[in-house]
Amino acid sequence: MPAAAAFRDSLLRHLTYSLGKAPENADITDWRIALSLAVRDRMVDPWFASARATQEGGHKRVYYLSMEFLIGRLLEDAVVNLGLLDVAADTMHELGLSLSDVLADEPDAALGNGGLGRLAACFLESLSTIGCPAVGYGIRYEHGLFKQSFRDGRQIESPEDWLQQDHAWEFERSGVSFDVGFGGDVVERGGHCVWRPDETVIAAAYDTPVVGWRGNWANTLRLWSAKPTTIFDLARFNRGEYAAAAEPETLARTITRVLYPDDSTDEGKRLRLKQEFFFTAASLRDILRRFGSEFDDLKQLPKKAAIQLNDTHPAIAGPELVRLLHDERGMSLDCAIKTAQATLNYTNHTLLPEALERWSEGLMRELLPRHMALIERIDDAHHQAYPSRTVSLVENGDVKMGELAFVMANRVNGVSALHTDLMKQTVFKDLHALHPERIVNETNGVTPRRWVLSANPRLSTLLAGRIGLGWVDDLQQLERIEPMVDDKAFRDQYAAAKRANKAGLSDWLRDTQDVSVDPDAMFDVQIKRIHEYKRQHLNILEAIALWQAIHDQPNADWTPRVKIFGGKAAPGYVFAKEIIYLINSVAKVLNSDPVTSKFLKVIYPPNYNVSLAEQLIPATDLSEQISTAGKEASGTGNMKFALNGALTVGTLDGANVEIRDLVGPENFFLFGMTAQEVVERRMIEDHAAQAIGADTRLARALDAIRSGAFSGGDRDTFASIVDNLSGPDYFLVCSDFTDYWRAQRDVDAAFRDRDAWMRMAMLNTARSGWLSSDRTIRGYMADIWKADAVHT
Ligand SMILES: [N-]=[N+]=N[C@]1([C@H](N)O)O[C@H](CO)[C@@H](O)[C@H](O)[C@H]1O
């Protein structure tokens, strides 16, 4: 049977026999799930073959432990990687449906907050594309990152419910589950420590295949769900205590009920520590079970397994692995510590003090008594080995998870060159001095399959027409278009693709946000979590100053600009929520201003997520990467924008530094203080007041906010923001404003010469091949995991 017919047949078979739906009664979700099941069928063979090849070859596996996997939608990713896009589109068309409508029906799997979670998802897809045996371990949250809506311009959160519908991609592994304990005490038995938890839940596994480009290899994402050891307390039920009867289930499920919505902030809640231990313990048990089924000598574990801790969230893995090897498997403590250290690796994603996890010794001892004891043993062993050391793992009654992860790791890496250097000079200065070989850099990357091939088909088709499809899994090949930048016809095609993406976005904004924008205006986009260090308030301050400048000279030849914001604030982050309210309040005034709105609009679509990013990035001209230098460890949105031909206005922070080196300073709009200058500027007590005093434009913009121009004349509404910016202004918004304004005017001038702008945009695409997560993963494989690709 020809492939197309076979595909159509299996789709209809799933609709009928898996969903029990007749075509005439099927809704779009039924068709989507039927299509997903038909596609999933075609993943299973390479999945099994990959597992078999790994086992038969005795190959080393990589284990990526992450509290977050910001996956987004999976259907298009699978269809594209399996080379089924055309057959799927034709089949849906024959059935009277449009593939893009079916794709858009899939809810995002929003099991992450931001960059850290999305990086984990890009990494899994690259590991499969490269053919490196790996398992991603995480939590199967019932509710992912909250849904964001706006009421009168203020953020409103509502539960996310991706599991309300059938989740077509996962396989429940009823045979794979582990008991995970909490609390209780530790007793000595026969010279061994035995932990006796007083609370136990079951970790049940759910597997999702992650197929790589060309469908040759597929790895597993194994997510754990908490289940009660006793389903139902019948006795209580019979006594009419219905709620109490269900309590065991409710309590257990609480552990994996919801993702904590904080990005770059230490949550510090008891339930959060339970979540961290729950998935880490289940994952380590599963890793040792798999190792034990293939090898005997546990001392060989580091040769066959490389475990990567995605930030400190799974850092309890250190003491837990020691406990499993020593308490349960009888390995000597010293050997257990060394074996664990040789197996574990840790990635740091932030230097923000408030993001470095610290758990109170009391809570750790109460919830994980054996682990607290082992942390002290590990601390002692480290002290003995390094008597001159000045750091310890426990300080002021807190267990420092960053230091614990560092001491228990074989390699520690930062996520951009600048971040890794700053890590050595600041948070891990003392440990770096003791272990100078341990810290390495692995600059982040993004998968070109999702972020170029799928998200930007117009650009991809253009590239394929010129250089074939080799770039899809060898992104460095993009450099082959550099000589073509001088070809006017190609530039026009490139410009046409960008213009068509912008027109598509304009239609979407009109239909969903009820705002009309000119697709020939500059689309200036800042999409990321709302955080003071990311400085969305600097961006809106510049918009206010521009609005005032246009009013001063309404007849001047201004460059039309549409500022688009996207991003969620952690529900408890009051200042960030004020920034959101300010942006929406400014938008309301500016967008209805008859004098300025033809030159300047501000739009803030709610509920920014992976799918919205895939829509906005290909339609962007200017990428805002304006964090206070030294604060954004890397950024990954910056990479997605550069690949899709958006020019960056940014500071020398995180991976911006490497992007600017790659694309060329002449194709990047740099502004602001360096990380070093930031430290020096902060020494000046009244740095903000000085900046305001020196820049009337900045002063006027702040006065407008203070005067109530965006709050119906009420002077108190945004007082907290104005007081902060004209006072402490820790993230130096005021001190960087003048240069930011200068850079934005340079942007205006550059944008007026469309052909020159396109040339710069094309050079960004051509020179961004290094930003592929395939390159990043190959770095981890060589420098950290010592793992190889396996070819089936
Ligand atoms: N947590 N955390 N860290 C981050 C992001 N917020 O998720 O990790 C991302 C992934 O490494 C970085 O790109 C980003 O700069 C950093 O702030």
The ligand as a Gaussian input file, in Angstrom:
#p B3LYP/6-31G(d) Opt

LIG

0 1
 N       16.795000      29.633000      35.982000
 N       17.331000      30.023000      35.148000
 N       17.943000      30.430000      34.347000
 C       17.783000      30.766000      32.984000
 C       16.310000      31.068000      32.658000
 N       15.765000      32.061000      33.446000
 O       15.531000      29.949000      32.755000
 O       18.238000      29.630000      32.232000
 C       18.340000      29.846000      30.846000
 C       18.842000      28.562000      30.217000
 O       20.160000      28.337000      30.542000
 C       19.271000      31.014000      30.508000
 O       19.289000      31.219000      29.143000
 C       18.793000      32.271000      31.234000
 O       19.723000      33.283000      31.013000
 C       18.672000      31.980000      32.737000
 O       18.161000      33.087000      33.427000

